[in-house]
Amino acid sequence: MMANGPRAVLSLDIGGTKLAVAVVTEDGRTHALAVEPTRREEGPGVIVPRLFAMGHRAIADAGIPADRIAAVGISCGGPLDASAGVLTGPLHLPGWVDLPIVALAEREFGIPAALENDATAGALGEFRYGAALGADTMVYLTISTGIGGGAVIGGRLHRGAAGNGGEFGHVMVRTGGRLCLCGRRGCLEGYASGTSIAARAREAVAERGADSALARIGEVRAEHVVAAAAAGDALAAELWEETIDVLSVAITDLVNVFEPDLVVLGGGVIRSGDALLVPVRERVAASAMPPAAAASTVVVAGLGDEVCVVGAGAVAFDHLDRLAAASATADAAPAAAAASAREPHHV
């Protein structure tokens, strides 16, 4: 039985680069947050036990009674089957095929567990605790190594029919364009993710950029493109303009479709600050349908680097709420049946 006091949950975020673990309380605060490299070459047989060991240490170090830890929330990139609790084959974790991560976590920790796409979890975290607190409908994009997304519509997390809704990184922005990791051509992720910005920069330098400042950088990253563009480098400015263009096009479409209160942008590329936010905000406001444009604002995420681990906590609390609602419904059914049996029946 859980001790009296506010609930807490264990959050596990599985990334291709890092693992993040924390205990999250109902106010959205993290406790005993720990981050380690994923070292994905080790495979799930090594990484999952290491992740669970991090979880046990977080529970021990959080300063919260262990019997108040009511559930485990797990966030990971897709594809995955959230309802079954299975990682079906995350693109950033080669070899993680049909891994029943929820069943493994429940057996390890002895409490309920829930799985969600990391960007969808991030959307729920921002809605409950971050920049979208108090909103009714919001769209979230994380622009980082890849591009993920999620949406809360009318106060409810949108999961989609197969549980993988919100793949905004795979909105088509250039028909027949660059090859995306998903196998299609022309996806937003193929142009505006940090990985893709760097790849486009390397290609442009090799083709026609010998005079660019980017040619003097050993390993070009997205932040180098931003800095060089701000300094007046013509090639970098061209690359950054295309990034802003495709991102604005995609967000405009999302605003027209969802008509959200907020579009929340997170991820490493957002560290470019006003160089990204100002032109994207202006172009979306100018291009979206007028009612949607007037209703929607583009803002920066409020949870920063903790968004996915806090989001995993939000998923765990959401799971507990759904379990409680299902239990209440089940308990009410026999009473309703008994009451019905006591009523007189007339023919």
Secondary structure, DSSP 8 states (H G I E B T S, - for coil): ---SS--EEEEEEE-SSEEEEEEEETTS-EEEEEEEE--GGG-HHHHHHHHHHHHHHHHHHSSS-GGGEEEEEEEE-SS-BTTTTBB---TTSTT--SB-HHHHHHHHHSS-EEEEEHHHHHHHHHHHHSTTTT-SSEEEEEESSSEEEEEEETTEE---TTS----GGG-BSSTT-SB-TTS-BSBTHHHHSHHHHHHHHHHHHHHH-TTSGGGG-SS--HHHHHHHHHTT-HHHHHHHHHHHHHHHHHHHHHHHHH--SEEEEESGGGGGTHHHHHHHHHHHHHHS-HHHHHH-EEEE-SSGGGHHHHHHHHHHHHHHHHHHHHHHHHHHHHHHHHHHHHS----
